[in-house]
Amino acid sequence: MSKRDKIIAYCMIIFVIIPGGISFIAKVGSYFMVEMEEGMSGFAMPFFNYLFVAMGFVCLFVWAFFMGHFKDIDKPSYDMLEMEKSFEDSDLKQGERR
């Protein structure tokens, strides 16, 4: 990852992800305040469902970041092209055998 890419990634974290997380936490707090005041009984289950799915995606993102999956973003596309070429080559070889 080049220095420019790192700067862009850190700017995205600082200006997008952190404010988004803070606003999400503030929204959760306001939902709980409304639930306490008005007793919204059907609110809790869909909300916690959404929260657990969002936390799962955050955990996957953090895991991928620390495992180094964002160091070479182009590598998976080249791997897929090489795999497709090997599949085509094996299909051609099988066609010659018949």
N, C-alpha and C positions, 0 to 999 in steps of 0.2 A: 504494500500500500504506500503510495507516494505521500509526500508531506502535504500536498494540496488536498488529497483525498482524506487524510486524517483531519485536516482543518475543517473540511466540509462536514465530516462525520461528527466532530465535536460541536460544531455550530448547530447541526441538526439536533443533537442531544440537548444542548443548552437552550435553544430557542423554540423547539417543537416538543420534544418528549417530556422534558421536565415541566413546562407549563401545562401540557396536556394532562400529565399525572396529577399535578396540583389541582387543576380544575375538576378532574374526575373525583378526587377525594373530597373537594368542596361540595360537589353535586351529591355524592353519597351522604355526606353529613346533612345536607338540606333535605334529602329524601327521608332520612331517619327522623329528622325533626318534624316533618309533616306527618309521618306515620304515628309518631307519639301523640301529636295533637289531634289528628282526625281518625286514627285507627283504621288505616287502609289495610284490610285483611288480605286482599289478593295481590299485594305488592311484593311481599317478601320472596316468594318462591321464584318468580321470573327474574327478579333482581339478582338473587344469589346465583342463579344459573348463569346469567350474563357475567357476573363478577368472576366466577370460577373459570369460565372459558377465557375471559380476558387475562386472568392471572396465568393460565396455561400458556397462552401465546407469549406473555412476557417472559416466563421461565424458559420457553424454547428459544426465544431471541437471545436471552442472556447466555444460555448454554452454547448456542451457535457462535456467539461473539467470543466467548472464552475458549472455545475449541478451535478458533482460527478459521472459521468458515467464510469470513469476510475479507481475508487477506488477499486471495486471488479469485475475484468474482468471475473472471472469464473461464477458469479451469473447468467447471461443470459443462459448459457449452462445448468445449473442445473434447472432453471425455465422451459426451453423447455423440458427437460427430464420428469419433474413432470407433465407438461401439456400433454405430449404424453401419459404418464401412465394413467392420468385421462380420456383421450379420449378413450383409449383402455378399461379401466374399464367400462366406460359408454356404449361402444359398446357391451361388453360382457353382461351387464345387459339388454340391449335392445334385444339382441339375446335370452336371457332366457325368456323374456316376450312373445315372439312370439310363 
